[in-house]
Amino acid sequence: MIIIVMGDGQLSIHTDRPGTGPRNRDRNGCVTFLLLPFVLAGRIYRPGRPDRIVDESMERAQIARTAIGVVATCWLLFAYPLRESAGSILNDKVGEVVVSAALLLVLGPIALAVFVASARPPGPAFYRQRLRGPLTALGTLFGTALLLWLAVTRGTAGSMSLLGFGAGLLALFLLPFGMASAVLCVHHAFRTGDVHEVLPPLITPVLVWAMFVLQLFDDVPVLAPLPVRILFLIGPPASVTALSVWELRRLRTRYGITLRLALGR
């Protein structure tokens, strides 16, 4: 659609392209607003050191392992009778992500402290300058959990007041942002790659085996044969460990990066 506008003695022609009208702009703005928590979480929790080594093969392998895990889990849930409702299983999966992020809140600082303290001079001072990314991720996740708790508490206590309404709106933003933060924190190991490339493949296996121990005390959500249950219990930590070993080997053979060199030993 062509719109001719005359003003100040000048003639200007504007082309209103399909899909750029007010209704479509409003729709795009709504989609952008809904995606804002996820986009913001990605910017905060994704490693951002400019000189960090980014290996596309390693990233593709991580995505492939995650995709295979999701497909295998879906197959397990559809192939065998469920012990509990689908809603309960979804809550359990969400709880696993939250527990993994909580474990990283403990394991991450410990691993960083040990790594920095174990490095020979001038390593400690050099690595301390790179702690901004992990500390930002840690602080943001902790602050998000605290704000979400306060928002839910205030929103429940004063749902009819202006304060309660504002707390409810804040909770609507923090819920998807918090879940995206937990997932990305686990995936990127709290941005420890900003400190050094060897840290994520070293920390991730510790996390998944800790989750494996916790899952030993949980009931399997499906009525599957014992070999299948054992496979799905051992598979995730074993595959993550194998992938981490391969990543460390690739860092050593392709880029000459090892833990000993990182520590200056």
KANORTA-V970715 format. One record per residue. NEAR is the number of other ideal C-beta (glycine too) atoms within 8 Angstrom. D_CENTER is the distance of its C-alpha to the mean C-alpha in Angstrom with 2 decimals. Layout:
near=NEAR d_center=D_CENTER
near=NEAR d_center=D_CENTER
This chain:
near=4 d_center=43.67
near=7 d_center=45.63
near=8 d_center=46.28
near=8 d_center=49.18
near=8 d_center=49.19
near=6 d_center=52.32
near=6 d_center=52.40
near=3 d_center=54.25
near=3 d_center=56.44
near=6 d_center=53.62
near=6 d_center=52.27
near=8 d_center=48.55
near=8 d_center=46.96
near=8 d_center=43.38
near=7 d_center=41.80
near=8 d_center=39.62
near=5 d_center=37.49
near=3 d_center=36.41
near=5 d_center=33.04
near=7 d_center=33.29
near=7 d_center=35.36
near=5 d_center=34.57
near=6 d_center=33.29
near=9 d_center=30.82
near=9 d_center=29.75
near=8 d_center=29.15
near=8 d_center=27.15
near=8 d_center=24.99
near=8 d_center=24.59
near=8 d_center=23.51
near=8 d_center=20.86
near=8 d_center=19.63
near=7 d_center=19.58
near=6 d_center=17.64
near=8 d_center=14.94
near=9 d_center=14.97
near=11 d_center=12.23
near=10 d_center=9.69
near=8 d_center=11.44
near=9 d_center=11.57
near=12 d_center=7.93
near=10 d_center=7.65
near=7 d_center=10.74
near=10 d_center=9.96
near=14 d_center=6.91
near=9 d_center=8.00
near=9 d_center=11.01
near=8 d_center=14.14
near=9 d_center=17.17
near=4 d_center=19.74
near=3 d_center=21.46
near=10 d_center=18.53
near=7 d_center=19.36
near=5 d_center=17.34
near=10 d_center=18.59
near=6 d_center=18.26
near=7 d_center=19.43
near=9 d_center=16.73
near=9 d_center=14.00
near=8 d_center=16.05
near=11 d_center=16.48
near=10 d_center=12.80
near=8 d_center=12.53
near=8 d_center=15.87
near=11 d_center=15.11
near=9 d_center=12.23
near=8 d_center=14.71
near=9 d_center=17.51
near=11 d_center=15.86
near=8 d_center=15.28
near=8 d_center=18.85
near=10 d_center=20.31
near=9 d_center=18.98
near=8 d_center=20.41
near=8 d_center=23.61
near=12 d_center=23.95
near=12 d_center=23.71
near=5 d_center=26.28
near=7 d_center=28.53
near=9 d_center=29.42
near=5 d_center=30.40
near=11 d_center=27.90
near=8 d_center=28.68
near=6 d_center=27.09
near=6 d_center=26.17
near=7 d_center=23.30
near=6 d_center=22.08
near=9 d_center=22.15
near=12 d_center=20.19
near=8 d_center=17.44
near=8 d_center=17.48
near=10 d_center=17.35
near=8 d_center=14.23
near=9 d_center=12.50
near=8 d_center=14.14
near=10 d_center=12.89
near=12 d_center=9.19
near=9 d_center=10.62
near=10 d_center=12.90
near=12 d_center=10.53
near=13 d_center=8.82
near=8 d_center=12.52
near=11 d_center=13.70
near=14 d_center=11.56
near=11 d_center=13.17
near=8 d_center=16.33
near=12 d_center=15.84
near=14 d_center=14.14
near=9 d_center=17.13
near=8 d_center=19.60
near=13 d_center=18.56
near=13 d_center=18.66
near=8 d_center=21.97
near=8 d_center=23.49
near=14 d_center=22.56
near=13 d_center=23.98
near=7 d_center=26.98
near=6 d_center=27.77
near=13 d_center=28.03
near=6 d_center=31.55
near=7 d_center=32.66
near=5 d_center=31.75
near=12 d_center=28.29
near=10 d_center=27.36
near=8 d_center=28.22
near=9 d_center=26.50
near=13 d_center=23.14
near=8 d_center=23.37
near=7 d_center=23.38
near=11 d_center=19.91
near=11 d_center=18.35
near=8 d_center=17.69
near=13 d_center=14.16
near=14 d_center=12.99
near=8 d_center=15.23
near=10 d_center=13.89
near=14 d_center=10.29
near=12 d_center=12.11
near=8 d_center=14.57
near=11 d_center=12.51
near=15 d_center=10.57
near=9 d_center=14.05
near=8 d_center=15.77
near=12 d_center=13.72
near=9 d_center=14.57
near=8 d_center=18.11
near=10 d_center=18.62
near=12 d_center=17.48
near=8 d_center=19.93
near=9 d_center=22.60
near=13 d_center=22.18
near=10 d_center=22.51
near=9 d_center=25.41
near=11 d_center=27.19
near=13 d_center=26.69
near=7 d_center=28.18
near=7 d_center=30.97
near=9 d_center=32.10
near=9 d_center=31.06
near=4 d_center=34.31
near=7 d_center=34.22
near=5 d_center=32.80
near=8 d_center=30.53
near=14 d_center=29.27
near=10 d_center=28.71
near=8 d_center=26.71
near=15 d_center=24.61
near=11 d_center=24.00
near=8 d_center=22.88
near=10 d_center=20.50
near=12 d_center=19.07
near=7 d_center=18.70
near=10 d_center=16.48
near=13 d_center=14.52
near=9 d_center=13.82
near=9 d_center=11.65
near=13 d_center=10.20
near=12 d_center=9.55
near=10 d_center=8.03
near=12 d_center=5.64
near=15 d_center=5.13
near=13 d_center=5.15
near=9 d_center=2.99
near=12 d_center=0.85
near=14 d_center=4.12
near=12 d_center=5.25
near=8 d_center=4.92
near=14 d_center=6.40
near=15 d_center=8.31
near=11 d_center=8.48
near=14 d_center=9.96
near=15 d_center=12.84
near=13 d_center=13.67
near=12 d_center=15.14
near=13 d_center=17.66
near=10 d_center=18.49
near=10 d_center=17.43
near=12 d_center=18.55
near=14 d_center=16.29
near=12 d_center=13.03
near=13 d_center=15.35
near=12 d_center=17.31
near=14 d_center=14.78
near=11 d_center=12.74
near=12 d_center=16.04
near=10 d_center=16.98
near=14 d_center=13.96
near=12 d_center=14.58
near=10 d_center=18.29
near=10 d_center=17.97
near=14 d_center=16.29
near=12 d_center=19.16
near=7 d_center=21.68
near=9 d_center=20.43
near=9 d_center=20.54
near=7 d_center=24.12
near=4 d_center=25.20
near=7 d_center=23.70
near=4 d_center=25.76
near=9 d_center=24.88
near=10 d_center=24.22
near=11 d_center=26.71
near=6 d_center=30.30
near=10 d_center=29.80
near=5 d_center=32.14
near=5 d_center=31.52
near=6 d_center=30.80
near=10 d_center=28.09
near=10 d_center=26.47
near=8 d_center=26.68
near=8 d_center=25.20
near=13 d_center=22.10
near=11 d_center=21.83
near=9 d_center=22.36
near=10 d_center=20.71
near=12 d_center=16.97
near=12 d_center=17.60
near=8 d_center=20.42
near=11 d_center=18.62
near=12 d_center=15.71
near=11 d_center=18.54
near=8 d_center=20.59
near=12 d_center=17.92
near=12 d_center=17.40
near=9 d_center=21.20
near=9 d_center=21.53
near=12 d_center=19.12
near=13 d_center=21.18
near=8 d_center=24.32
near=12 d_center=23.38
near=15 d_center=22.65
near=10 d_center=26.06
near=5 d_center=28.10
near=7 d_center=26.83
near=9 d_center=26.04
near=6 d_center=28.00
near=10 d_center=25.12
near=10 d_center=25.52
near=8 d_center=24.71
near=6 d_center=28.40
near=9 d_center=28.55
near=12 d_center=25.46
near=11 d_center=27.32
near=8 d_center=30.58
near=5 d_center=32.36
